[in-house]
């Protein structure tokens, strides 16, 4: 078509979008990316992540492939272990309660290593996650939880490297350009209508990839699909992820799919702003809670803090906090576990209280029933299985006995001052409901037939995550399905 601005238009400019654009360009297509945010806020939620990517690997040689500049000293002093395909399959089945689409899970798991290595070959550098996923035991770092590599510079670094890779290959990126409508003749999608500087323009192409996030930044949609109270949730990431891509596709008959009442929701600084702050990034999160006790306004515990490794509980505990009175909780630590706190506990923008006696500490926990809290701590200290060794690298079985809600692992008495409390609420990362796709990442209509010329990847794909989420799977999903969507769109765009 002589009026086409590109063979493939990619809507979005986060990790999934860049993977789609790079794969389409690799297939020989001319690619245009349309990003709703201005350049200084671009990158979607990818820019707000820590850059952790869950990937199958069978030993140190695979890690060396992904991280070719790994030093001999790092190899010598690190037990990287393995994370097999079977383990990834098991994790996805367990955390999604066997609801995830088996075809999508098959692609996510089996294509993870090759897709990430492909992205590395495009210029994205990876490093081991020493600071957050490995503890040093007897002079050697040991990785746990199946999450081992991250992008250099975290989420911001990932987006910067992907932007540079795209521009290097002649991919045009138009910022502050909001896609508002899919164009087509009723048989196939032929471009998008966009709004830029208050003016509308129709951009024609042979195929379109939607990779512009979920509806987490849309308070009306959150409340409509998640239920009452979700308008009160903080948004961890981009204020631009308002569900536009999903809406445009549904408007032309796309099939909705997945866990529309669910999302990736974590514990988040109680006084954080409404949306993510790029200056702070993901540091508002508070993810050392497995070594704490968590109490609500009534002064009581309400969840098993040590049910599993953080990677497998953090994305669902934000919802649990939102359900508490006042939509907040306090994480309580003493000095025995202070050294296990992640870096985010040391930022300036934090709601924190400390005291040298438990009675003084209780008075400082704003909004909490003091008497009940003191009773909770007394009962807690008596219930800890102090005869079981404490080990943060494994599910150590050091729990409690006889409590209404027992802790399964990593329980410690609270008796070593100064005591510390951190106030948290719910921070929503992304929504799980979205568009139905096939294994070529074609968007399906309500008759479950492909909508020709329309593809999707990233957060707005439904059917992959339900109830919960294994840490690092989002960036891996964006990489795998972005690559597939871009390759499929690229082939279609050249035909």
C-alpha positions, 0 to 999 in steps of 0.5 A, a space after each residue: 500500500 503506497 500510503 503505509 507509514 510502515 510495514 509494522 506499527 508497534 503500539 508501546 515502548 516497553 520491553 515487549 514492544 521493543 522485542 516485537 519491533 526488533 523481531 519485526 525489523 529482523 524479519 525485514 519489515 519497516 517498523 514504527 513505534 508509537 509511545 503515548 508517554 513523552 520520551 522522559 517518561 517512556 518505557 511503560 512498566 519495564 522502566 520501573 522494574 528491577 530488571 529481573 528476568 526468570 529464565 531456564 538454565 541448566 548450570 553455570 555454562 548457561 549463565 556464562 552464555 547470558 553473562 559473557 563477561 562473568 569473571 572467574 572469581 565470580 564463578 569460583 565464589 558463586 553457586 548458581 545452581 540450576 533452574 530447569 524447565 520442569 521447575 519453571 513449569 511447576 512454579 507456573 502451575 503452582 502459583 496460578 493454581 493450574 489456570 494458566 493457558 498450557 500453550 502459552 506456558 509451554 512457549 514461555 518456558 521452552 523459549 525463555 533461554 533462547 529468547 533472552 539470549 537473542 535479546 542479549 545478542 541485540 545489545 542488552 547486557 545482563 548480570 547476576 542478581 547478587 544483591 537481591 537473590 543470593 545470600 553469602 553462606 560460608 564465603 560463597 554466594 548461593 542463588 535461590 528461588 529460580 531468579 538469577 539474572 537481571 538487566 544492567 541498570 535495572 528497568 531503566 537500563 533495560 529500556 535505554 539499551 533496547 531504545 539504542 538497539 532499536 534506533 541503531 536498526 532504523 526503527 522510528 519511535 514517535 513519543 507523546 503519540 497516543 493510539 486511540 483506534 485500530 483501523 481496518 476494512 472489517 477483514 484485517 487491521 490496517 493501522 492505527 489512529 493516533 493523537 499527537 499535539 491535540 491532532 488526530 492522524 491515521 497511520 497505515 500499516 500492514 500489521 499492528 502489534 499491541 504492547 502497551 500495557 494493562 489497565 492498572 493506571 485506570 482507577 475506573 477499570 480497576 474498580 470495575 474489574 477488581 471490585 470495591 477498594 481498588 481505586 485506593 491502590 497505588 500504581 507502582 509504574 507508569 501512569 500511562 498504562 490505562 488499558 487503551 490497547 485492550 479497549 481498542 482491540 475489544 472495540 473491534 471484536 477481540 476476545 477477552 481472556 484471563 484473570 480480569 479480577 487479578 493483578 500483580 500487587 505488592 507491598 508498597 510504601 504507604 505514603 508513595 505517590 499515586 503513580 510510580 516515580 522514576 526517580 525512586 523506581 521500584 524502591 518503594 517496594 518492601 520485599 524483606 517481609 519473609 523475615 518480619 512479622 506483619 500486623 494490621 490496624 487491629 494489632 494482629 498478624 493476618 498472613 503467613 509471612 514465610 509461606 514461600 520464598 518472596 518470589 512466589 508470594 510478593 505479587 499476591 500479598 499486596 492484595 492481602 494488605 489492601 483488604 486490611 482495615 485502612 488498607 495498610 500494614 506494618 512490617 516489624 523487624 528486630 536487629 537479628 534480621 536487620 542485615 537481611 533487609 534489601 536496599 529499598 529499606 534504606 531510601 529516604 522516602 520511607 515511613 519508618 519508626 524505631 524504638 529501643 523498647 517494645 512498649 515505646 515501639 508500639 506507641 509509634 505504630 500509627 493507626 495500630 491497637 497498642 494493647 493487641 500488638 503487645 499481646 501479639 508479640 508476646 504470643 509470637 515470641 512464645 510460639 517460635 520454634 527456636 530449636 530449628 536452625 534459621 537459614 534464609 537460603 532455604 525453606 528452613 521450617 523454622 516456624 511457629 506453633 499454636 498461633 491462629 496463623 502460623 508462620 511456616 519458615 524464617 520465624 525469629 523472636 522479636 526481642 533484639 532492639 532497636 525495633 523497626 517498623 515500615 508502613 506499607 499499602 498495596 502497589 499494583 504492578 500490572 493487571 492479569 486480564 487481557 486479550 486472547 492470543 494464539 501461539 503466533 501471538 495473533 489476537 483472536 476474536 470472539 469466535 476464536 478466529 485470528 483478527 488478521 493483522 493484529 498481534 499482542 504481547 506483554 501485559 495486555 495478553 490474558 491467560 498467562 497469570 492467575 492469582 499470583 506470579 513467579 517473580 521475573 516472569 513479566 519481563 520474560 513473557 514480554 521478551 518471549 511473546 514480543 519476539 514471537 509477535 514481532 516476527 509474525 507481524 513482520 512476516 505478515 507485513 512483508 506479504 
